[in-house]
Every structure is written in C-alpha cells, then in structure tokens.
Amino acid sequence: MTAALALFLREWRIARRIGGASVGAVFFLILVAIMPFALGPDLNLLARLGPAILWIAALLATLLGLDRLFQADQDDGSLDVMMNGSLPLELVVLIKCAAHWTTSALPLIVVSPLFGLMLAMAPAPLALVAATLLAGTPALTMIGAIGAAITVSLRRGGLLMAVLVLPLTIPVLIFGVAAASAASGGAAPFLTPFLMLCALSLFAIAAAPFAAAAALRHVRE
C-alpha cells in the first residue's frame, strides 16, 4: 500500500507540474466556446446538441496527454524499474490511470455544469449530465491507456494512439450521449444508458490494466 500510494502521489505531482488539469480545462473550454459559432445563434439547437458537445469535448480533452502516460517513464528508464518492482505491472497501470483521471478528467466534470450553461442547457439536469461524465470518463482513460502502452516505443505516437483509441471509445460515447440527452429532457429513459455506461467503465477498469501491461511487456521484449 505504501508503494502504491507513493506511485500515485508521484504521478499526481508530475501531472500537476506539467499543468494537466489546466490544459485540459482550457481545451475543453475552447471546444465548447467555438460550437455556438459553428452552429449559429439558435439556442434551442444548442441546448439539444449540448450533451453531445460536452461529451465529445470531454473525450478529446481526456485523451489529451494520454500519449505521455508511459512515454516519460520509457525515456528516463523509470518504466524498467516499475516493471521489475514489487508492484504488479497491472496495478502500476491502474494507479497511473487513476492519477491521470484525477488530474485531467475530474476537473472537467466539476466545470461541466458551467460549460453546459454556455450551451443554453437548462440548469436543473446539469448535475445528471455531470454524473454521466463521472461514470463514463474512467472508461475513456482506461481505453486510452491501452493505446498509450501500444505506442510507448514510438516517437510522436500521439496521432497513432488517437487512431487506435477513438474507435474503441464509440460505445462509451454512444451511451454517454444517450444518458446525458435523457437527463436534459429527452424522450428516452435515463437509467438504462447510465447503467450501461457504468458497466463499460467497470469492465474497462477490470480488463484494461491487463491489456496495457501485456502491451508494455511485449514492447519491452
């Protein structure tokens, strides 16, 4: 437990030092702010598309910086120490993903109601929209970790990681947008897509560390 906590604090401090939370929030804000210019001044249209816009912006902002999840450790040799350390590599991957999620996705979830107001969404359902992001962004982070592990040995592998990861995030995006749209007054029920979103995140948390660890071992061989 001491080694796991030390690793989490190390990753959290590194992410804070490089400005992961602020960069993600600013990127999220830019994506949300330019949408009214692209869609026009129709407030009803903005409110209807608001959940989808928030989810797409959260997806792109969450993946921002994931290509560096293992790259810095690969460059300075820390990855070899982690692979040969006392902690299982799968647990190392899970801890690094948890630190990345708390510094990149969690701030976005906190400010998402404010950005929802910018898209003319009703104030009442914004808490449920934030709940969908809270339930779904762990799956996005864990899926991104698999792509980061596969491309860890490649210089400037961020674009390749996005090509590998984005198709895998489509189910999460579908159920996330469906739940957020239902929370914003859509005809579909809210609970069914929300529970599916929770199930996808739980499955990703359980399976992705093993897939990412296997990819890291294969790359190191």
N, C-alpha and C positions, 0 to 999 in steps of 0.2 A: 504494500500500500504506500509505503514511503517513496519507493522508486516511481510508482505511477503518479503520485501527487507531484513529485519533483519534475517529472517529464511534462505534466500538464502545465505547471507554472512556467517552465522554460518556454514551451510553445506559446503560451498566452503572452508572456513578456515579449517574445520575438515578434508576434503579430501586432502587439500594441506599439512596439518601437517602429515598425515599418508602416504604421498607420492603416492597418487593415480595416478597422471599423469606419474611420473617416472616409477613406477612399471608396468603400462600398456604399456608404450612405450618400456621398456626393454623386456617385454613378447612378444610384437608384433615383435620386432627385432629378438628375438631368434627363433620364429616360421618361420619368413621369411628367416633367415640365414641358418636354417637346411634343408630347402627344396631342395636347389641345391645338397646337399649331398645325399638326398633320391632319387632324380630324375635323377641325373647324370649330366654330363657337357654339354648336348645338349642345346644350347642357344635358338634354335627355340622352343623346347618343353617348356623351362622355360618361354619364352615370351608368348606362347599360354596359359599356365596354370597360368600365373602371376595374372590376375584379380581374378580368383577363390582362389588363395593362399592368396591374400590380403584380400579378403572378409572373408574367414574362420579365418584368423588371427585376423581381426578386430572384428568378432563375439566373439571369445573366449576372447580377451582382454577386450571387452566392458563388458562381463558378469563377468569378474574378479572383485571381490569386491562387486558385487551387493547383495550378501547374507548378507552383513553388512549394507545394506541401512536402515533397520529398527531395526536390531539386537541390535546395541549400544543404541538406544533410548529405546528399550524394557528393556535392562539390567539396565539402570540408572534411569528409570522412566520418561524420557522425553516424551515417546510416550503417556502416560496418559495425560500429560499437553497439548500436541498437539491435542489430541482427544477432550479435554474439552476446548480448547482455542477459540479465536474469529474467527480464520480462519477455513473455512470448511475443513474437512479431505481430501477431493478430491483435494483441492488446495494445501494442505500441501504435498500430494504425488507428485503432478505435480512440485512443487518447488524443492523438494528433488531430483526428477529425472533430472530436469534441471541443478541443481548443479553437480550431478554425471556426466551428459553428458559433461558439460563444462570442467570438470577436468579429465575425462578419455577418452572419445571418441574424443573430439575436438583436443587434441594434436596428436592423431593417424592420424586424417585426414590431419593435417598440415605436418606430416613427411611421409605420404604415398607415395608422388611422389618420395622421395629419396629411399624408400624401393622398389618402382617399378623399379627404375634403377638397383637395386641389382638383380632383376629378369630378366634382359635383355629386359625389355619392352621399347618401343620407347618413347622418351621424349615428343613428341607432345601430345599424348592422355592422359598423366598422370593427367592433370588438370580435364578432364572429369571423370576419374576414381575416383579422389578425390571428385568430385561433387556427384557421386553415393554414396560414403560413407557418405557425408554430408546429403544426402537425406534419407538414409536408417538407419543410426545408431540411430536416435531418436526412431524408432520403436523397435529396439533391446533393448534399455534402458527401454522403457515403458513396453514391454513384460516381461523383467526381473524383473521389479518392482512388477508385479503380483505374480511371483514365490517367490520373497523375502517376500511379505506380507503373503503368504500362509504358509511359513516355518519360520516365525518370532519367534514362540514359541519353535522351535526345536533347540537343541544344535547340532552344526556341521551339519546344514541343507544345506550346500552348494552343496553337491552332489545330494541331493533330489531336490533342486532348479534347478540344471542343467538338471536333468531328466525331470522335468516338463516343463522347458522353451525351451529347444533345439528343440523339435518337433514343437512348435509354431513359431519358427523363420525360418522354412524352406521356407515359401513363400517369406519372405524378402530376404533370401539368394538366392533363385532362380532368382528373378527379379534383385537383385543387381549384381549377377554374369553375367546375361544376358546383362544388361546395360553396365557394365564395359568391357565385352568382345566385345560388339559392338563398344564401344569407342576406343578399341585397334585395330580396323581393322577387326572385324568380319563381316560376311555377313548379319546378322540380323540388323534391324534398331535400333538406339539408343533411340529415343524419346519414343517409346511405353513402353518398360520396365522401363525407367526412370520415366515416369509419373505414372506408376503403383506403383513404389517404393515410390514416393511422396504421393500417395493416401494411401498406407499402413501406412506410418508414421503419416499422418494426422488423420487417423482412430484410430491408437494406442494412439495418444496424446489425442483424444477426449474420448475414451472409457476406456483405461487402468486405469486412476485415479479412476474411479467409481468402477471398478472391484477390484483394490488393496485396496481401502478404505473399501469396503464391506468385503473383506477377513480380514482386520485388525479388524474391528468391530466384526466379527464372532469369531476370535481368542481371543479377549479380553473378550468376553462373556463366 
